[in-house]
Amino acid sequence: MNRTLMLQALGAMTLGALVALTAGCGDQSTGGAAITPSDRLDWTATAQLALADSCGEAETYFHQAAITAMELELDQNRRCFSGDGCYRWLAGGMEDSVQAPPSGEAANDDAVPDDFSETNVQVEGVDEADIVKTDGQHVVTLFGADLVILKSWPAAETAEIGRVRVKGAPTSFYVKDGLAVVLSYANYYDFLPPALREDPHATGDAIDSSWRWRGATLVTLVDISDPAAPAVTTEHLFDGYSLATRRIDDKVYLAQTSYSWIDGLSTWPNDLDWDAPDDVVDARFEALRQQNVALIEATPLSHWLGHRYLLGPDGTFDPAAAEAVTSCNAVYAPSVYSGQNVLSVLTLDLAEPDPTQAITGSSIIGDWGNVYASADSIYIGATNWSYYWWWEDTSSVQPLTTHIHQFAIGTDGVARYVASGSVLGYAINQYAFDEYDGHLRVATTDGFGWWNSGDTTESRVTVLARQGTHLVQQGLVTGLGEGESIYAVRFIGPEGYVVTFRQVDPLYSLDLSDPTNPHVTGELKISGYSSYMHPLDDDHLLTIGRDADDEGRVQGLQFQIFDVSDPAAPTLAHKTTLGADWSTWSEAEWDPHAFVYYASRGLLAVPVSGWEPNDAQGYWHYRSEVFLFRVSLDDGVSLVGSVSHVPFLEALDVNTTCHDWYGWWEARVRRGVFIEDYLVTLSNLGFMVHDTRNFAAGAVAADICIDPADFNGGQSYYDPCYEAQD
């Protein structure tokens, strides 16, 4: 069989395998119109989710998605034996691209602080998890595996007053009414009872081999109503990894994505000679396909559904006590093949005293990317990245398309699926989505992404509105940044701002007040690009990004203020740069939580990191500081000073003269938060407090908070060097 016929045969086989999946789905989502097999790989088709009406149908959904994924990968491997190579790129090849002191005496402090910075969130009223939270009187933060509470007022008396160890690897948390909700990476194996870790057959039931490496998310509830005595109350262990989370009032929403591992599944025949004739290759791959199908179809529904386990007092869980986070009739299958993984959209009710009743959710089959939440809905976006290579030639490759599924938040606080829609192109992050006045605005780049040669890309903003179970296009703006890609988006009420980049940075201002007639009102071309845009007021944007030369070569970190008071003629009012190239960067470039603008004082705190030469040793060493800027419309972004936590390394007896990077990396300063006129900076090691009114005077309070047992200064990496320095 020649290559073309072989691909056509396997393509028919793949699509044919989806026939069972289409049965019973038509009436649910398409008004009675049947979904044909060819629709299952057609991302230009209408996006929709079909709800399983029984456990049997839910199991079929999972089986057929897994079979499709397996057959697509089998097809790719089969091409390796047919002279087409094991990796495919679209025509045009790869392209390099980038996507990552005032003077004065201190005044008397108030008895109770009434002004402090909060987590930088996209939507007011929709909280986002971060590594620090404050109410002015206390700062709650993470040091290693510990949740630590600092008494932060009076500022000069800032000190640790409470601490509790959290299992797993804590990454972020929420605080609500004396309760902290800590999110941690975890591994199931670490929480199995010791007998099962030593002998998987100890209970008579074999533990799947994937338990040894399967990732999980641990959600730990900590009572911090008494800051001096924080206590863990409940530990939920969920399948998969956290794609995104949000909190609205006393509900925490979790988007959990999990990979479905099947023991024995293989997509590469053993002992197959590379010079084997086509008929032998075809026979071996077909035999392997049938073997895999049998394995998949023998896998029960319980394997696919996401689970939750409650940890016991000893910190372990019973695998037999698994609780499905969704029921059979809460399983959705997309109308178009979207991958074989599973996304569970869960609602955790913090007000529910019974932890076994605190979780509700639904599951969607597929690989998912962006999550955006408004006060009323959660939107899940998926783009057809994962199998663009399947098509036989570039002329048959479908355009990149993002399918969007809306989950409305009901009066009970539970998010439930209501509608779907699609837009051309891919979205860069959550800020590319925005809900306003009953409409969803989505900014995307059309074309095949960062590997495209560049000349055929353009960006757009699509306005959608819900009509029944569909998100229907109401208006469209095209032609943004032809030959470029989106680097930043910000929607503010009826207006929108889009930054694209290749050689220059066009900032587009858009009028979105009429959903049926969105249009560009102005454009400004300057060097470099913005990666995050923050509204200063109704007429100005404060941004962080990278500078660039006239040829588009990226240079140092830059802060800009744009005047958008005239939508037809946005202007660059001020620009400040740090560093000359990629050796200087900021976490705030890709994580807006690190961008802390304190509007009441006109101050900005961002962490800045970089490498600089150490002439004495001949090495480059790592540098990390929080930079404090004063922001004004008259003077722009002016540096007040910076804070380094490297002095903590000396207190920990770390030899900083040897290579430097590991110990200094531990001293990286990740956040700055404001309480009245004070800046509290936080690193992996500890905290420092500075009075912004007399910044040059140094810290008014500081302490090391890392548990020394969790820190070794990196000496295990550089023992010979340390010995030489002793």
C-alpha positions as CSV (number, residue, x, y, z in Angstrom):
1,M,0.0,0.0,0.0
2,N,1.5,3.4,-0.9
3,R,1.7,6.3,1.5
4,T,-1.3,8.2,0.3
5,L,-3.6,5.2,0.2
6,M,-2.3,4.1,3.6
7,L,-3.1,7.5,5.1
8,Q,-6.5,7.6,3.5
9,A,-7.2,4.1,4.9
10,L,-6.2,5.0,8.4
11,G,-8.0,8.3,8.2
12,A,-11.2,6.4,7.3
13,M,-10.5,4.0,10.1
14,T,-10.1,6.9,12.6
15,L,-13.2,8.6,11.5
16,G,-15.1,5.4,11.4
17,A,-14.2,4.6,14.9
18,L,-16.1,7.7,15.9
19,V,-19.5,6.6,14.6
20,A,-20.4,5.1,17.9
21,L,-19.7,8.4,19.6
22,T,-22.1,10.3,17.4
23,A,-25.0,8.1,18.2
24,G,-27.4,9.7,20.7
25,C,-25.6,13.1,20.7
26,G,-27.5,14.8,17.9
27,D,-30.7,15.6,19.8
28,Q,-28.8,17.0,22.7
29,S,-26.9,19.8,21.0
30,T,-27.7,20.2,17.4
31,G,-31.5,20.6,17.3
32,G,-31.9,17.0,16.0
33,A,-29.2,17.2,13.3
34,A,-26.9,14.2,13.3
35,I,-23.2,14.7,13.7
36,T,-21.4,12.8,10.9
37,P,-18.1,11.1,11.5
38,S,-16.2,13.6,9.3
39,D,-17.5,16.4,11.6
40,R,-15.5,14.9,14.4
41,L,-12.2,16.2,13.0
42,D,-13.6,19.4,11.4
43,W,-12.8,22.3,13.7
44,T,-14.7,24.6,11.4
45,A,-17.9,23.0,12.5
46,T,-20.1,24.5,15.1
47,A,-18.8,24.0,18.6
48,Q,-21.0,22.1,21.0
49,L,-21.0,19.7,23.9
50,A,-23.2,16.6,24.1
51,L,-24.3,15.4,27.5
52,A,-24.3,11.7,28.2
53,D,-27.7,10.3,29.1
54,S,-26.4,7.2,30.8
55,C,-23.3,5.7,32.3
56,G,-23.0,3.5,29.2
57,E,-23.0,6.5,26.9
58,A,-20.5,8.3,29.1
59,E,-18.2,5.3,28.9
60,T,-18.5,5.2,25.1
61,Y,-17.6,8.9,25.0
62,F,-14.3,8.2,26.9
63,H,-13.5,5.0,24.9
64,Q,-14.0,6.7,21.5
65,A,-11.9,9.8,22.4
66,A,-9.1,7.4,23.6
67,I,-9.4,5.3,20.4
68,T,-9.2,8.4,18.2
69,A,-6.1,9.7,20.1
70,M,-4.4,6.3,19.8
71,E,-5.2,6.0,16.1
72,L,-3.9,9.5,15.3
73,E,-0.6,8.8,17.1
74,L,-0.4,5.4,15.4
75,D,-0.9,7.1,12.1
76,Q,2.0,9.5,12.8
77,N,4.3,6.6,13.8
78,R,3.3,4.7,10.7
79,R,4.5,7.6,8.5
80,C,7.9,7.1,10.0
81,F,8.0,3.7,8.3
82,S,6.8,5.3,5.1
83,G,9.6,7.7,4.4
84,D,7.7,10.8,5.6
85,G,9.8,11.3,8.8
86,C,8.6,11.3,12.4
87,Y,8.0,15.0,12.8
88,R,6.1,17.4,10.6
89,W,6.1,21.2,10.4
90,L,3.8,23.3,8.4
91,A,5.1,25.0,5.3
92,G,7.3,28.0,6.2
93,G,9.3,26.3,8.9
94,M,10.2,27.7,12.3
95,E,10.5,31.4,13.1
96,D,12.1,32.9,16.1
97,S,9.5,34.6,18.2
98,V,8.9,35.7,21.7
99,Q,5.8,34.4,23.6
100,A,7.4,34.0,28.8
101,P,13.6,58.1,46.7
102,P,11.4,60.7,47.6
103,S,12.6,62.5,50.7
104,G,10.7,63.3,53.8
105,E,10.1,62.2,57.4
106,A,7.8,59.3,58.2
107,A,4.5,60.4,59.5
108,N,2.7,58.8,62.5
109,D,1.0,55.6,61.5
110,D,-2.7,55.0,62.0
111,A,-3.8,52.6,64.8
112,V,-5.4,50.3,62.2
113,P,-4.4,50.3,58.5
114,D,-7.3,51.0,56.2
115,D,-5.4,51.0,52.9
116,F,-3.5,48.1,51.5
117,S,-2.9,46.5,48.1
118,E,-4.9,43.4,47.0
119,T,-4.2,40.6,44.5
120,N,-4.1,42.0,41.0
121,V,-7.0,40.2,39.3
122,Q,-8.6,40.5,35.9
123,V,-12.2,40.8,37.0
124,E,-13.4,42.8,40.0
125,G,-15.1,40.4,42.5
126,V,-13.5,37.3,41.0
127,D,-10.5,36.4,43.2
128,E,-7.4,34.6,41.9
129,A,-5.0,32.5,43.9
130,D,-1.6,33.9,44.7
131,I,1.4,33.3,47.0
132,V,0.5,36.2,49.3
133,K,-2.7,37.8,50.7
134,T,-3.1,40.7,53.2
135,D,-5.8,42.5,55.0
136,G,-3.4,45.2,56.3
137,Q,-3.1,43.8,59.8
138,H,-1.8,40.4,58.7
139,V,0.1,39.1,55.7
140,V,-0.4,35.4,54.8
141,T,2.2,33.9,52.6
142,L,4.0,30.7,51.6
143,F,7.6,29.9,52.7
144,G,8.6,26.5,51.3
145,A,5.9,24.0,52.4
146,D,4.6,26.2,55.2
147,L,1.7,28.6,55.3
148,V,3.0,31.5,57.4
149,I,1.0,34.3,59.0
150,L,2.8,37.6,59.8
151,K,1.4,40.3,62.1
152,S,2.0,43.3,59.8
153,W,0.8,46.2,61.8
154,P,2.4,48.3,63.2
155,A,4.7,47.9,60.3
156,A,7.9,48.3,62.3
157,E,6.8,45.4,64.5
158,T,6.1,43.0,61.6
159,A,6.8,39.4,62.8
160,E,5.8,35.8,62.3
161,I,3.0,34.8,64.6
162,G,1.7,31.5,63.1
163,R,2.8,28.7,60.9
164,V,1.4,25.4,59.7
165,R,3.0,22.8,57.4
166,V,1.0,21.9,54.2
167,K,1.5,18.6,52.4
168,G,2.6,18.4,48.8
169,A,4.2,21.4,47.1
170,P,2.1,24.5,47.8
171,T,1.8,26.9,44.9
172,S,-0.9,29.4,45.8
173,F,-3.9,30.0,48.0
174,Y,-7.1,31.9,48.8
175,V,-8.3,33.5,52.0
176,K,-12.0,33.9,52.9
177,D,-13.4,34.7,56.3
178,G,-10.7,33.1,58.4
179,L,-10.2,30.2,56.1
180,A,-7.2,29.6,53.8
181,V,-7.6,27.4,50.8
182,V,-4.1,26.2,49.8
183,L,-3.5,24.6,46.3
184,S,-0.5,22.2,46.0
185,Y,1.0,19.9,43.5
186,A,1.0,16.4,44.7
187,N,1.8,12.8,43.8
188,Y,-0.7,10.0,44.7
189,Y,2.0,7.6,45.7
190,D,3.2,9.9,48.5
191,F,-0.2,9.6,50.2
192,L,-0.8,5.9,49.9
193,P,-0.7,4.0,53.2
194,P,2.8,2.7,53.8
195,A,1.8,-0.9,53.3
196,L,0.6,-0.1,49.8
197,R,3.7,1.9,48.9
198,E,5.8,-1.1,49.9
199,D,3.5,-3.8,48.4
200,P,0.8,-2.7,45.9
201,H,-0.9,-6.1,46.4
202,A,-1.0,-5.8,50.2
203,T,-4.8,-5.5,50.2
204,G,-5.3,-8.2,47.6
205,D,-6.2,-5.6,44.9
206,A,-3.4,-4.6,42.5
207,I,-2.7,-0.9,42.4
208,D,-2.3,0.4,38.9
209,S,1.4,1.1,38.0
210,S,0.6,4.7,37.2
211,W,0.0,5.4,40.9
212,R,3.7,5.8,41.3
213,W,3.8,8.9,39.1
214,R,0.3,10.1,38.7
215,G,0.0,13.8,39.5
216,A,-2.8,15.2,41.7
217,T,-3.9,18.4,43.2
218,L,-4.1,18.7,47.0
219,V,-6.6,21.3,48.3
220,T,-5.9,22.0,51.9
221,L,-8.4,24.0,54.1
222,V,-6.6,25.8,56.9
223,D,-8.5,27.5,59.8
224,I,-6.7,30.8,60.3
225,S,-9.4,32.5,62.4
226,D,-6.8,32.5,65.2
227,P,-3.7,33.7,63.3
228,A,-1.4,32.5,66.1
229,A,-2.7,28.9,65.8
230,P,-3.5,28.0,62.2
231,A,-4.8,24.4,61.8
232,V,-5.5,22.1,58.9
233,T,-9.1,21.1,58.9
234,T,-9.7,19.2,55.6
235,E,-7.5,17.8,52.8
236,H,-9.0,17.1,49.4
237,L,-6.9,15.1,46.9
238,F,-8.1,15.5,43.3
239,D,-7.1,13.7,40.1
240,G,-4.9,15.7,37.7
241,Y,-3.4,19.1,37.7
242,S,-4.9,22.5,38.3
243,L,-5.4,24.3,35.0
244,A,-6.9,27.3,36.7
245,T,-8.9,28.3,39.7
246,R,-11.1,31.2,40.8
247,R,-13.0,32.2,43.9
248,I,-16.3,34.1,44.0
249,D,-17.6,34.7,47.5
250,D,-17.6,31.3,49.3
251,K,-17.3,29.2,46.2
252,V,-13.9,28.1,44.8
253,Y,-13.9,26.9,41.2
254,L,-11.3,24.4,40.1
255,A,-10.5,23.5,36.5
256,Q,-8.7,20.1,36.8
257,T,-7.1,18.4,33.8
258,S,-6.1,14.8,34.0
259,Y,-4.4,12.4,31.6
260,S,-5.9,9.0,31.2
261,W,-3.2,6.4,31.3
262,I,-3.9,2.8,30.1
263,D,-1.5,0.1,31.1
264,G,-0.2,-1.9,28.1
265,L,-1.2,0.7,25.4
266,S,1.4,1.0,22.7
267,T,1.6,2.9,19.4
268,W,5.0,1.5,18.2
269,P,5.3,-2.1,17.1
270,N,8.2,-4.0,18.7
271,D,10.8,-5.7,16.5
272,L,9.7,-4.1,13.2
273,D,12.5,-3.6,10.7
274,W,12.8,-0.2,9.2
275,D,13.2,-1.8,5.8
276,A,10.1,-4.0,6.1
277,P,7.8,-4.0,3.1
278,D,4.6,-2.0,3.2
279,D,2.3,-5.0,3.6
280,V,4.2,-6.2,6.7
281,V,4.2,-2.6,8.2
282,D,0.5,-2.3,7.5
283,A,-0.3,-5.7,9.1
284,R,1.8,-5.0,12.2
285,F,0.2,-1.6,12.7
286,E,-3.3,-3.0,12.2
287,A,-2.7,-5.8,14.7
288,L,-1.4,-3.2,17.2
289,R,-4.5,-1.0,16.6
290,Q,-6.8,-3.9,17.3
291,Q,-4.9,-4.8,20.4
292,N,-5.1,-1.2,21.7
293,V,-8.8,-1.0,20.9
294,A,-9.5,-4.1,23.0
295,L,-7.5,-2.6,25.9
296,I,-9.4,0.7,25.7
297,E,-12.8,-0.9,25.4
298,A,-12.0,-3.1,28.4
299,T,-11.3,0.0,30.5
300,P,-14.2,0.8,32.8
301,L,-15.9,4.2,33.3
302,S,-14.4,4.5,36.8
303,H,-11.0,4.8,35.2
304,W,-11.9,7.9,33.3
305,L,-14.0,9.9,35.7
306,G,-12.1,12.2,38.0
307,H,-11.9,11.3,41.6
308,R,-11.6,13.0,45.0
309,Y,-10.1,11.4,48.1
310,L,-10.2,12.8,51.6
311,L,-6.9,12.4,53.5
312,G,-7.3,10.7,56.9
313,P,-5.7,11.9,60.2
314,D,-2.5,10.0,59.3
315,G,-2.2,11.9,56.0
316,T,-3.0,9.0,53.8
317,F,-6.0,7.9,51.7
318,D,-7.7,4.7,50.9
319,P,-7.8,4.0,47.2
320,A,-11.0,2.0,47.6
321,A,-12.7,5.1,49.0
322,A,-12.6,7.1,45.8
323,E,-15.4,9.5,45.2
324,A,-16.2,10.5,41.6
325,V,-16.2,14.3,41.3
326,T,-18.9,14.0,38.6
327,S,-21.7,11.7,37.9
328,C,-22.4,9.8,34.7
329,N,-25.0,12.3,33.6
330,A,-22.5,15.2,34.0
331,V,-20.1,14.0,31.3
332,Y,-19.8,16.0,28.1
333,A,-18.3,15.1,24.8
334,P,-17.3,17.9,22.3
335,S,-18.8,17.7,18.8
336,V,-15.2,17.8,17.4
337,Y,-12.4,15.6,18.6
338,S,-10.5,17.7,21.2
339,G,-8.1,15.1,22.7
340,Q,-8.5,12.3,25.2
341,N,-7.7,14.0,28.4
342,V,-10.4,15.0,30.9
343,L,-11.2,18.4,32.2
344,S,-13.3,18.5,35.4
345,V,-15.0,21.8,36.3
346,L,-15.6,21.6,40.0
347,T,-17.3,23.8,42.6
348,L,-15.9,23.7,46.1
349,D,-18.4,25.1,48.6
350,L,-16.4,26.6,51.5
351,A,-19.7,27.1,53.5
352,E,-20.5,23.4,53.4
353,P,-19.5,21.9,56.8
354,D,-19.6,18.3,55.5
355,P,-16.5,17.8,53.2
356,T,-18.1,14.8,51.5
357,Q,-20.9,17.1,50.2
358,A,-18.8,20.1,49.4
359,I,-17.9,19.2,45.8
360,T,-20.1,19.3,42.7
361,G,-18.9,19.3,39.1
362,S,-18.9,18.1,35.5
363,S,-16.4,16.6,33.1
364,I,-15.5,17.5,29.5
365,I,-13.4,15.1,27.3
366,G,-10.5,16.8,25.6
367,D,-7.4,18.9,25.9
368,W,-8.1,22.4,27.2
369,G,-6.2,25.7,27.4
370,N,-7.5,29.0,28.6
371,V,-9.9,29.6,31.4
372,Y,-11.7,32.9,31.9
373,A,-14.2,33.7,34.6
374,S,-16.6,36.6,35.0
375,A,-18.8,37.1,38.0
376,D,-21.5,35.2,36.1
377,S,-19.8,32.5,34.0
378,I,-16.7,30.4,33.5
379,Y,-15.5,30.0,29.9
380,I,-13.2,27.2,28.8
381,G,-11.3,27.6,25.5
382,A,-9.7,24.8,23.4
383,T,-7.6,25.2,20.3
384,N,-6.8,22.4,17.8
385,W,-3.1,22.5,18.4
386,S,-2.7,18.8,19.3
387,Y,-3.3,17.1,15.9
388,Y,-2.6,19.7,13.2
389,W,0.1,17.4,12.0
390,W,-2.4,14.6,11.2
391,W,-3.4,16.1,7.8
392,E,-1.6,14.6,4.8
393,D,-0.4,17.9,3.4
394,T,-0.5,21.6,4.3
395,S,-3.3,22.3,1.8
396,S,-5.7,20.2,3.8
397,V,-4.7,21.5,7.3
398,Q,-7.6,23.2,8.9
399,P,-7.2,26.7,10.3
400,L,-6.4,27.1,14.0
401,T,-9.8,27.5,15.7
402,T,-10.7,28.0,19.4
403,H,-13.8,26.4,20.7
404,I,-15.3,28.1,23.7
405,H,-17.7,26.5,26.2
406,Q,-19.7,28.6,28.7
407,F,-20.6,27.4,32.2
408,A,-23.1,29.7,33.8
409,I,-22.9,30.2,37.6
410,G,-26.3,29.6,39.0
411,T,-28.0,31.1,42.1
412,D,-26.6,28.2,44.1
413,G,-23.1,29.1,43.0
414,V,-22.6,25.9,40.9
415,A,-21.1,26.3,37.4
416,R,-23.2,24.4,34.8
417,Y,-22.7,24.1,31.0
418,V,-25.0,26.3,28.9
419,A,-23.5,27.1,25.5
420,S,-20.6,26.8,23.1
421,G,-19.2,28.8,20.2
422,S,-16.0,29.2,18.2
423,V,-13.6,31.8,16.9
424,L,-10.8,31.7,14.3
425,G,-7.3,31.6,15.7
426,Y,-5.8,31.1,19.1
427,A,-5.9,33.2,22.3
428,I,-2.7,34.1,24.2
429,N,-4.1,33.9,27.7
430,Q,-7.1,34.6,30.0
431,Y,-6.9,38.4,29.2
432,A,-7.8,37.7,25.6
433,F,-11.4,37.0,26.9
434,D,-13.8,39.4,28.5
435,E,-17.5,39.5,29.2
436,Y,-19.3,42.8,29.1
437,D,-23.0,43.7,28.9
438,G,-24.0,40.2,28.0
439,H,-21.4,39.7,25.3
440,L,-18.1,37.8,25.2
441,R,-15.2,39.5,23.4
442,V,-12.3,37.3,22.3
443,A,-9.0,38.4,20.8
444,T,-7.1,35.8,18.7
445,T,-4.3,35.5,16.2
446,D,-5.2,33.7,13.0
447,G,-2.5,31.6,11.3
448,F,-0.4,28.7,12.6
449,G,1.1,30.4,15.6
450,W,4.7,30.9,16.6
451,W,6.1,28.5,14.1
452,N,4.6,30.2,11.1
453,S,6.8,32.2,8.7
454,G,4.8,35.3,9.8
455,D,3.5,36.8,6.6
456,T,0.0,35.2,6.7
457,T,-0.9,35.9,10.3
458,E,-3.4,38.5,11.5
459,S,-5.3,39.1,14.6
460,R,-8.9,39.8,15.3
461,V,-11.5,40.5,18.0
462,T,-14.8,38.5,17.8
463,V,-17.9,39.5,19.8
464,L,-20.2,36.6,20.8
465,A,-23.6,36.5,22.4
466,R,-25.5,33.5,23.8
467,Q,-28.5,32.4,21.8
468,G,-29.9,29.2,23.3
469,T,-27.1,26.7,23.5
470,H,-24.8,28.6,21.1
471,L,-22.4,31.5,21.4
472,V,-23.2,33.3,18.1
473,Q,-20.9,35.9,16.5
474,Q,-22.4,39.4,16.7
475,G,-19.5,41.4,15.4
476,L,-15.9,41.1,14.2
477,V,-12.7,43.2,13.8
478,T,-10.0,41.8,11.5
479,G,-6.7,42.9,10.1
480,L,-4.9,43.7,13.4
481,G,-1.2,43.3,13.1
482,E,-0.9,41.6,9.7
483,G,2.2,39.3,9.8
484,E,2.3,39.7,13.6
485,S,1.0,37.9,16.7
486,I,-0.9,39.2,19.8
487,Y,1.3,39.8,22.8
488,A,-1.1,41.6,25.2
489,V,-4.8,42.3,25.4
490,R,-6.9,44.4,27.8
491,F,-10.7,45.0,27.6
492,I,-11.9,47.9,29.7
493,G,-15.7,48.4,29.6
494,P,-16.8,49.3,26.0
495,E,-13.1,49.7,24.9
496,G,-10.4,47.3,24.0
497,Y,-6.6,47.4,23.5
498,V,-4.6,44.9,21.6
499,V,-0.8,44.8,21.2
500,T,0.8,42.8,18.4
501,F,4.5,42.4,17.6
502,R,7.0,41.2,15.1
503,Q,9.4,44.1,14.5
504,V,7.4,47.0,15.9
505,D,4.6,47.1,18.6
506,P,1.3,48.4,17.2
507,L,-1.1,49.3,20.0
508,Y,-4.6,49.2,18.7
509,S,-7.5,50.9,20.4
510,L,-11.0,49.5,19.7
511,D,-14.5,50.8,20.1
512,L,-16.7,47.8,21.2
513,S,-19.7,49.8,22.4
514,D,-21.8,48.4,19.6
515,P,-21.4,44.6,19.6
516,T,-22.5,44.4,16.0
517,N,-20.0,47.0,14.8
518,P,-16.8,46.7,16.7
519,H,-14.0,48.7,15.0
520,V,-10.5,50.1,15.3
521,T,-10.4,53.7,16.4
522,G,-6.7,54.3,16.5
523,E,-3.2,52.8,16.2
524,L,0.2,53.6,17.5
525,K,3.4,52.0,16.2
526,I,6.5,51.9,18.5
527,S,9.4,49.7,19.1
528,G,9.2,46.7,21.5
529,Y,6.0,45.3,22.9
530,S,3.8,45.1,26.0
531,S,3.1,41.8,27.7
532,Y,0.7,43.1,30.3
533,M,-1.5,46.3,30.3
534,H,-2.9,47.8,33.5
535,P,-5.6,50.6,33.5
536,L,-4.2,53.7,35.4
537,D,-7.4,55.6,34.9
538,D,-10.0,56.1,32.2
539,D,-7.5,57.7,29.8
540,H,-4.2,56.0,30.5
541,L,-2.6,52.5,30.4
542,L,0.5,51.4,32.4
543,T,2.3,48.5,30.8
544,I,5.2,46.1,31.2
545,G,7.0,44.4,28.4
546,R,10.3,44.5,26.3
547,D,12.0,47.1,24.4
548,A,13.3,46.4,20.9
549,D,15.5,48.0,18.2
550,D,14.3,49.0,14.8
551,E,14.9,45.4,13.5
552,G,12.7,43.9,16.1
553,R,15.5,42.5,18.2
554,V,14.3,42.3,21.8
555,Q,16.2,44.3,24.4
556,G,15.6,45.2,28.0
557,L,12.6,45.4,30.3
558,Q,10.4,48.4,29.7
559,F,7.6,50.2,31.5
560,Q,5.3,52.5,29.5
561,I,2.4,54.9,30.0
562,F,0.0,55.3,27.1
563,D,-2.4,58.2,26.8
564,V,-5.6,56.8,25.2
565,S,-7.8,59.8,26.0
566,D,-8.2,60.3,22.2
567,P,-9.2,56.8,20.9
568,A,-8.3,57.9,17.4
569,A,-4.7,58.9,18.3
570,P,-3.2,56.9,21.3
571,T,0.2,58.3,22.3
572,L,3.2,57.1,24.3
573,A,3.5,59.5,27.2
574,H,6.4,57.9,29.1
575,K,8.9,55.1,28.8
576,T,11.4,53.6,31.3
577,T,13.8,50.8,30.6
578,L,15.8,48.4,32.7
579,G,18.7,46.3,31.4
580,A,19.8,45.9,27.8
581,D,18.7,42.4,26.8
582,W,17.2,39.1,27.9
583,S,19.6,39.0,30.9
584,T,17.0,41.2,32.8
585,W,13.4,40.0,33.2
586,S,10.4,40.1,35.5
587,E,7.9,37.5,36.7
588,A,5.3,40.2,36.0
589,E,5.8,39.8,32.3
590,W,3.9,36.5,32.3
591,D,2.2,36.6,35.8
592,P,0.2,39.8,36.4
593,H,-0.1,38.8,40.1
594,A,3.5,40.0,40.4
595,F,2.5,43.4,39.0
596,V,1.3,45.4,42.1
597,Y,0.1,48.9,41.4
598,Y,-0.9,50.8,44.5
599,A,-3.2,53.5,43.1
600,S,-3.7,55.5,46.3
601,R,0.0,56.2,46.6
602,G,1.0,56.1,42.9
603,L,3.5,53.3,43.6
604,L,4.4,50.2,41.6
605,A,6.3,47.2,42.9
606,V,7.5,44.4,40.6
607,P,10.2,41.7,41.0
608,V,13.1,42.0,38.6
609,S,15.7,39.3,38.0
610,G,18.8,39.0,35.9
611,W,22.3,37.8,35.4
612,E,25.3,40.0,35.7
613,P,29.1,39.3,35.4
614,N,31.0,38.7,38.6
615,D,34.5,40.0,37.6
616,A,36.2,38.7,40.7
617,Q,35.2,35.0,40.1
618,G,34.7,35.1,36.3
619,Y,31.2,33.8,36.6
620,W,27.8,35.4,36.0
621,H,25.7,35.6,39.1
622,Y,22.0,35.8,39.6
623,R,20.4,38.9,40.9
624,S,16.8,39.4,42.2
625,E,15.2,42.5,43.7
626,V,11.8,44.1,44.0
627,F,11.9,47.4,42.3
628,L,9.8,50.2,43.6
629,F,8.6,52.9,41.2
630,R,6.7,56.1,41.6
631,V,4.1,56.4,38.8
632,S,2.7,59.8,37.7
633,L,1.2,61.2,34.5
634,D,3.7,64.1,34.7
635,D,6.9,62.3,35.4
636,G,6.2,58.7,34.2
637,V,7.7,55.7,35.9
638,S,10.5,56.8,38.2
639,L,12.7,54.4,40.2
640,V,12.6,55.0,43.9
641,G,14.8,52.1,44.9
642,S,15.1,48.3,45.1
643,V,15.1,45.6,47.8
644,S,17.4,42.5,47.7
645,H,17.1,39.6,50.1
646,V,20.7,38.4,49.6
647,P,21.6,39.5,53.1
648,F,19.5,36.6,54.3
649,L,22.0,34.2,52.7
650,E,24.7,35.6,54.9
651,A,22.6,35.0,58.0
652,L,22.0,31.4,56.8
653,D,25.8,31.0,56.4
654,V,25.7,30.4,52.7
655,N,28.9,30.9,50.7
656,T,27.8,33.4,48.1
657,T,31.3,33.7,46.5
658,C,31.0,30.3,44.7
659,H,29.0,30.3,41.5
660,D,26.2,32.2,43.4
661,W,23.3,31.2,41.4
662,Y,21.6,28.5,43.5
663,G,21.7,30.3,46.8
664,W,20.8,33.6,45.1
665,W,17.9,31.9,43.3
666,E,16.5,31.0,46.7
667,A,16.8,34.6,47.6
668,R,14.7,35.7,44.6
669,V,12.1,38.3,45.6
670,R,8.7,37.3,44.2
671,R,6.2,39.8,45.5
672,G,5.8,43.2,47.0
673,V,2.6,44.2,48.9
674,F,1.7,47.6,50.3
675,I,0.2,48.4,53.6
676,E,-0.4,52.2,54.1
677,D,3.0,53.7,53.3
678,Y,5.0,50.5,53.8
679,L,6.3,48.0,51.2
680,V,6.5,44.4,52.4
681,T,8.8,42.3,50.1
682,L,8.7,38.5,50.2
683,S,11.2,36.0,48.9
684,N,11.6,32.3,49.4
685,L,13.7,33.1,52.5
686,G,11.9,35.8,54.4
687,F,10.4,39.3,54.5
688,M,11.6,42.9,54.7
689,V,9.5,46.0,55.4
690,H,10.5,49.4,54.1
691,D,8.8,52.8,54.6
692,T,8.2,54.2,51.1
693,R,8.4,57.8,52.5
694,N,12.0,57.2,53.6
695,F,13.1,54.3,51.4
696,A,16.8,55.0,51.6
697,A,16.8,54.5,55.4
698,G,16.6,50.7,54.9
699,A,14.3,48.1,56.3
700,V,12.2,48.9,59.4
701,A,11.6,45.1,60.0
702,A,13.0,41.9,58.5
703,D,13.2,38.2,59.4
704,I,14.0,34.8,57.9
705,C,11.0,32.6,57.6
706,I,12.2,29.6,55.6
707,D,12.6,26.5,57.7
708,P,16.3,25.8,57.8
709,A,15.6,22.1,57.2
710,D,14.1,23.1,53.8
711,F,17.2,25.1,52.7
712,N,20.8,23.9,52.1
713,G,22.1,26.8,50.0
714,G,22.8,24.6,47.1
715,Q,26.1,23.3,48.5
716,S,25.3,19.7,47.4
717,Y,25.6,21.0,43.8
718,Y,29.0,22.7,44.3
719,D,30.8,20.8,47.1
720,P,34.2,20.9,45.3
721,C,33.9,24.7,44.8
722,Y,32.8,25.2,48.4
723,E,35.7,23.1,49.7
724,A,38.1,25.2,47.6
725,Q,36.7,28.4,49.2
726,D,37.0,27.1,52.8
